[in-house]
């Protein structure tokens, strides 16, 4: 199946990017809210590397399945 092969390659590349390069995101939270006055705080979080490893493994499995179906 060509779809499994292509999607496996995309998932594997995304997983490898997370494992080797790292991905982070910013979350904004309201700390204090008093009437119209509001204090917000931004926190930077990293995506855990194990998630990238799981995506990399799943992508490789999809690539193998895509190659076997041919």
N, CA, C and O atoms as a GROMACS GRO file, in nm:
protein
  280
    1UNK      N    1   0.084  -0.118   0.000
    1UNK     CA    2   0.000   0.000   0.000
    1UNK      C    3   0.088   0.124   0.000
    1UNK      O    4   0.178   0.140   0.083
    2UNK      N    5   0.060   0.209  -0.093
    2UNK     CA    6   0.137   0.331  -0.104
    2UNK      C    7   0.104   0.428   0.010
    2UNK      O    8   0.191   0.504   0.054
    3UNK      N    9  -0.018   0.426   0.057
    3UNK     CA   10  -0.059   0.515   0.167
    3UNK      C   11   0.013   0.484   0.296
    3UNK      O   12   0.055   0.575   0.368
    4UNK      N   13   0.028   0.355   0.327
    4UNK     CA   14   0.100   0.316   0.449
    4UNK      C   15   0.246   0.353   0.440
    4UNK      O   16   0.306   0.394   0.539
    5UNK      N   17   0.304   0.340   0.323
    5UNK     CA   18   0.444   0.373   0.304
    5UNK      C   19   0.468   0.523   0.322
    5UNK      O   20   0.561   0.563   0.392
    6UNK      N   21   0.385   0.605   0.260
    6UNK     CA   22   0.402   0.750   0.269
    6UNK      C   23   0.373   0.800   0.411
    6UNK      O   24   0.448   0.880   0.464
    7UNK      N   25   0.264   0.753   0.471
    7UNK     CA   26   0.233   0.797   0.607
    7UNK      C   27   0.338   0.748   0.707
    7UNK      O   28   0.370   0.818   0.803
    8UNK      N   29   0.392   0.630   0.684
    8UNK     CA   30   0.500   0.580   0.770
    8UNK      C   31   0.624   0.666   0.761
    8UNK      O   32   0.690   0.690   0.862
    9UNK      N   33   0.657   0.711   0.640
    9UNK     CA   34   0.773   0.798   0.623
    9UNK      C   35   0.752   0.932   0.694
    9UNK      O   36   0.845   0.984   0.756
   10UNK      N   37   0.632   0.987   0.684
   10UNK     CA   38   0.603   1.115   0.748
   10UNK      C   39   0.610   1.102   0.901
   10UNK      O   40   0.669   1.186   0.968
   11UNK      N   41   0.549   0.996   0.955
   11UNK     CA   42   0.550   0.975   1.100
   11UNK      C   43   0.692   0.948   1.150
   11UNK      O   44   0.731   0.999   1.255
   12UNK      N   45   0.768   0.870   1.076
   12UNK     CA   46   0.906   0.841   1.116
   12UNK      C   47   0.992   0.967   1.112
   12UNK      O   48   1.074   0.987   1.202
   13UNK      N   49   0.976   1.051   1.012
   13UNK     CA   50   1.052   1.176   1.006
   13UNK      C   51   1.015   1.270   1.120
   13UNK      O   52   1.101   1.336   1.178
   14UNK      N   53   0.887   1.277   1.151
   14UNK     CA   54   0.844   1.362   1.262
   14UNK      C   55   0.899   1.309   1.394
   14UNK      O   56   0.943   1.387   1.479
   15UNK      N   57   0.896   1.178   1.413
   15UNK     CA   58   0.951   1.120   1.535
   15UNK      C   59   1.100   1.141   1.547
   15UNK      O   60   1.150   1.170   1.656
   16UNK      N   61   1.172   1.127   1.437
   16UNK     CA   62   1.317   1.151   1.439
   16UNK      C   63   1.347   1.297   1.470
   16UNK      O   64   1.444   1.326   1.541
   17UNK      N   65   1.266   1.388   1.419
   17UNK     CA   66   1.286   1.530   1.449
   17UNK      C   67   1.268   1.558   1.598
   17UNK      O   68   1.346   1.634   1.656
   18UNK      N   69   1.167   1.497   1.659
   18UNK     CA   70   1.143   1.517   1.802
   18UNK      C   71   1.257   1.458   1.884
   18UNK      O   72   1.300   1.518   1.982
   19UNK      N   73   1.306   1.341   1.845
   19UNK     CA   74   1.412   1.276   1.922
   19UNK      C   75   1.543   1.352   1.911
   19UNK      O   76   1.608   1.377   2.012
   20UNK      N   77   1.583   1.390   1.792
   20UNK     CA   78   1.716   1.447   1.772
   20UNK      C   79   1.720   1.600   1.786
   20UNK      O   80   1.819   1.653   1.837
   21UNK      N   81   1.617   1.670   1.743
   21UNK     CA   82   1.619   1.816   1.747
   21UNK      C   83   1.546   1.870   1.870
   21UNK      O   84   1.590   1.968   1.930
   22UNK      N   85   1.438   1.808   1.906
   22UNK     CA   86   1.358   1.855   2.019
   22UNK      C   87   1.254   1.956   1.976
   22UNK      O   88   1.278   2.038   1.888
   23UNK      N   89   1.139   1.949   2.038
   23UNK     CA   90   1.028   2.039   2.007
   23UNK      C   91   0.977   2.096   2.140
   23UNK      O   92   0.962   2.023   2.238
   24UNK      N   93   0.952   2.225   2.141
   24UNK     CA   94   0.897   2.288   2.261
   24UNK      C   95   0.777   2.374   2.222
   24UNK      O   96   0.762   2.415   2.107
   25UNK      N   97   0.694   2.400   2.321
   25UNK     CA   98   0.577   2.485   2.299
   25UNK      C   99   0.558   2.574   2.422
   25UNK      O  100   0.607   2.542   2.531
   26UNK      N  101   0.488   2.684   2.404
   26UNK     CA  102   0.465   2.780   2.512
   26UNK      C  103   0.319   2.777   2.551
   26UNK      O  104   0.230   2.776   2.466
   27UNK      N  105   0.296   2.775   2.681
   27UNK     CA  106   0.161   2.775   2.734
   27UNK      C  107   0.144   2.899   2.822
   27UNK      O  108   0.227   2.927   2.908
   28UNK      N  109   0.036   2.972   2.800
   28UNK     CA  110   0.008   3.091   2.878
   28UNK      C  111  -0.104   3.062   2.976
   28UNK      O  112  -0.211   3.014   2.938
   29UNK      N  113  -0.077   3.092   3.104
   29UNK     CA  114  -0.176   3.065   3.208
   29UNK      C  115  -0.204   3.194   3.286
   29UNK      O  116  -0.115   3.276   3.307
   30UNK      N  117  -0.328   3.208   3.326
   30UNK     CA  118  -0.366   3.321   3.408
   30UNK      C  119  -0.334   3.288   3.554
   30UNK      O  120  -0.383   3.189   3.608
   31UNK      N  121  -0.252   3.372   3.618
   31UNK     CA  122  -0.210   3.347   3.756
   31UNK      C  123  -0.306   3.413   3.854
   31UNK      O  124  -0.354   3.350   3.947
   32UNK      N  125  -0.332   3.540   3.831
   32UNK     CA  126  -0.420   3.617   3.920
   32UNK      C  127  -0.517   3.695   3.832
   32UNK      O  128  -0.478   3.755   3.732
   33UNK      N  129  -0.642   3.693   3.871
   33UNK     CA  130  -0.743   3.772   3.801
   33UNK      C  131  -0.827   3.844   3.905
   33UNK      O  132  -0.897   3.782   3.985
   34UNK      N  133  -0.820   3.977   3.903
   34UNK     CA  134  -0.893   4.058   3.999
   34UNK      C  135  -0.965   4.168   3.922
   34UNK      O  136  -0.906   4.271   3.888
   35UNK      N  137  -1.091   4.146   3.894
   35UNK     CA  138  -1.168   4.241   3.814
   35UNK      C  139  -1.115   4.245   3.672
   35UNK      O  140  -1.110   4.142   3.604
   36UNK      N  141  -1.076   4.363   3.626
   36UNK     CA  142  -1.022   4.375   3.491
   36UNK      C  143  -0.870   4.359   3.490
   36UNK      O  144  -0.808   4.359   3.383
   37UNK      N  145  -0.809   4.347   3.607
   37UNK     CA  146  -0.664   4.330   3.618
   37UNK      C  147  -0.631   4.181   3.617
   37UNK      O  148  -0.686   4.102   3.694
   38UNK      N  149  -0.541   4.144   3.529
   38UNK     CA  150  -0.508   4.003   3.516
   38UNK      C  151  -0.357   3.988   3.495
   38UNK      O  152  -0.296   4.060   3.415
   39UNK      N  153  -0.297   3.894   3.568
   39UNK     CA  154  -0.155   3.863   3.553
   39UNK      C  155  -0.143   3.727   3.487
   39UNK      O  156  -0.202   3.629   3.533
   40UNK      N  157  -0.066   3.722   3.378
   40UNK     CA  158  -0.048   3.596   3.305
   40UNK      C  159   0.097   3.554   3.312
   40UNK      O  160   0.187   3.637   3.326
   41UNK      N  161   0.118   3.424   3.302
   41UNK     CA  162   0.252   3.368   3.306
   41UNK      C  163   0.269   3.274   3.186
   41UNK      O  164   0.181   3.194   3.157
   42UNK      N  165   0.383   3.284   3.119
   42UNK     CA  166   0.412   3.195   3.007
   42UNK      C  167   0.512   3.089   3.053
   42UNK      O  168   0.615   3.120   3.112
   43UNK      N  169   0.480   2.964   3.025
   43UNK     CA  170   0.568   2.853   3.058
   43UNK      C  171   0.607   2.781   2.930
   43UNK      O  172   0.523   2.754   2.844
   44UNK      N  173   0.734   2.751   2.918
   44UNK     CA  174   0.785   2.680   2.802
   44UNK      C  175   0.800   2.532   2.839
   44UNK      O  176   0.865   2.498   2.937
   45UNK      N  177   0.740   2.445   2.759
   45UNK     CA  178   0.744   2.301   2.783
   45UNK      C  179   0.809   2.232   2.665
   45UNK      O  180   0.800   2.279   2.551
   46UNK      N  181   0.876   2.121   2.691
   46UNK     CA  182   0.936   2.040   2.585
   46UNK      C  183   0.854   1.913   2.567
   46UNK      O  184   0.802   1.857   2.663
   47UNK      N  185   0.844   1.869   2.443
   47UNK     CA  186   0.780   1.740   2.414
   47UNK      C  187   0.880   1.632   2.454
   47UNK      O  188   0.995   1.636   2.410
   48UNK      N  189   0.839   1.534   2.535
   48UNK     CA  190   0.932   1.430   2.579
   48UNK      C  191   0.989   1.350   2.462
   48UNK      O  192   0.920   1.324   2.363
   49UNK      N  193   1.115   1.311   2.475
   49UNK     CA  194   1.182   1.238   2.367
   49UNK      C  195   1.121   1.100   2.344
   49UNK      O  196   1.126   1.048   2.233
   50UNK      N  197   1.063   1.040   2.448
   50UNK     CA  198   1.006   0.906   2.431
   50UNK      C  199   0.887   0.909   2.335
   50UNK      O  200   0.859   0.809   2.268
   51UNK      N  201   0.817   1.021   2.328
   51UNK     CA  202   0.707   1.033   2.232
   51UNK      C  203   0.761   1.029   2.090
   51UNK      O  204   0.702   0.966   2.002
   52UNK      N  205   0.873   1.096   2.068
   52UNK     CA  206   0.938   1.091   1.937
   52UNK      C  207   0.987   0.950   1.904
   52UNK      O  208   0.979   0.908   1.789
   53UNK      N  209   1.037   0.878   2.005
   53UNK     CA  210   1.080   0.740   1.983
   53UNK      C  211   0.966   0.649   1.945
   53UNK      O  212   0.980   0.563   1.858
   54UNK      N  213   0.853   0.667   2.010
   54UNK     CA  214   0.734   0.587   1.977
   54UNK      C  215   0.688   0.619   1.835
   54UNK      O  216   0.654   0.528   1.759
   55UNK      N  217   0.687   0.747   1.799
   55UNK     CA  218   0.646   0.786   1.663
   55UNK      C  219   0.745   0.732   1.560
   55UNK      O  220   0.704   0.689   1.452
   56UNK      N  221   0.874   0.735   1.591
   56UNK     CA  222   0.974   0.682   1.501
   56UNK      C  223   0.955   0.532   1.479
   56UNK      O  224   0.962   0.484   1.366
   57UNK      N  225   0.932   0.458   1.587
   57UNK     CA  226   0.908   0.314   1.576
   57UNK      C  227   0.781   0.282   1.499
   57UNK      O  228   0.779   0.191   1.416
   58UNK      N  229   0.674   0.356   1.526
   58UNK     CA  230   0.548   0.332   1.455
   58UNK      C  231   0.562   0.365   1.307
   58UNK      O  232   0.507   0.296   1.222
   59UNK      N  233   0.637   0.470   1.277
   59UNK     CA  234   0.660   0.505   1.137
   59UNK      C  235   0.739   0.398   1.064
   59UNK      O  236   0.710   0.367   0.949
   60UNK      N  237   0.839   0.342   1.130
   60UNK     CA  238   0.918   0.235   1.068
   60UNK      C  239   0.833   0.110   1.044
   60UNK      O  240   0.849   0.043   0.943
   61UNK      N  241   0.744   0.080   1.138
   61UNK     CA  242   0.654  -0.034   1.119
   61UNK      C  243   0.563  -0.010   0.999
   61UNK      O  244   0.540  -0.101   0.919
   62UNK      N  245   0.511   0.111   0.984
   62UNK     CA  246   0.425   0.143   0.871
   62UNK      C  247   0.502   0.136   0.738
   62UNK      O  248   0.447   0.092   0.637
   63UNK      N  249   0.629   0.178   0.738
   63UNK     CA  250   0.710   0.169   0.618
   63UNK      C  251   0.730   0.024   0.579
   63UNK      O  252   0.718  -0.012   0.462
   64UNK      N  253   0.759  -0.061   0.677
   64UNK     CA  254   0.779  -0.204   0.649
   64UNK      C  255   0.651  -0.267   0.597
   64UNK      O  256   0.655  -0.346   0.503
   65UNK      N  257   0.538  -0.232   0.657
   65UNK     CA  258   0.409  -0.285   0.610
   65UNK      C  259   0.380  -0.236   0.469
   65UNK      O  260   0.330  -0.311   0.386
   66UNK      N  261   0.412  -0.110   0.441
   66UNK     CA  262   0.389  -0.057   0.308
   66UNK      C  263   0.478  -0.124   0.203
   66UNK      O  264   0.435  -0.142   0.089
   67UNK      N  265   0.599  -0.160   0.241
   67UNK     CA  266   0.688  -0.227   0.146
   67UNK      C  267   0.651  -0.374   0.125
   67UNK      O  268   0.670  -0.428   0.016
   68UNK      N  269   0.597  -0.438   0.227
   68UNK     CA  270   0.561  -0.579   0.216
   68UNK      C  271   0.436  -0.600   0.131
   68UNK      O  272   0.424  -0.703   0.065
   69UNK      N  273   0.346  -0.506   0.132
   69UNK     CA  274   0.220  -0.520   0.057
   69UNK      C  275   0.244  -0.511  -0.092
   69UNK      O  276   0.158  -0.554  -0.170
   70UNK      N  277   0.356  -0.456  -0.136
   70UNK     CA  278   0.383  -0.441  -0.279
   70UNK      C  279   0.413  -0.572  -0.335
   70UNK      O  280   0.439  -0.584  -0.454
   0.00000   0.00000   0.00000
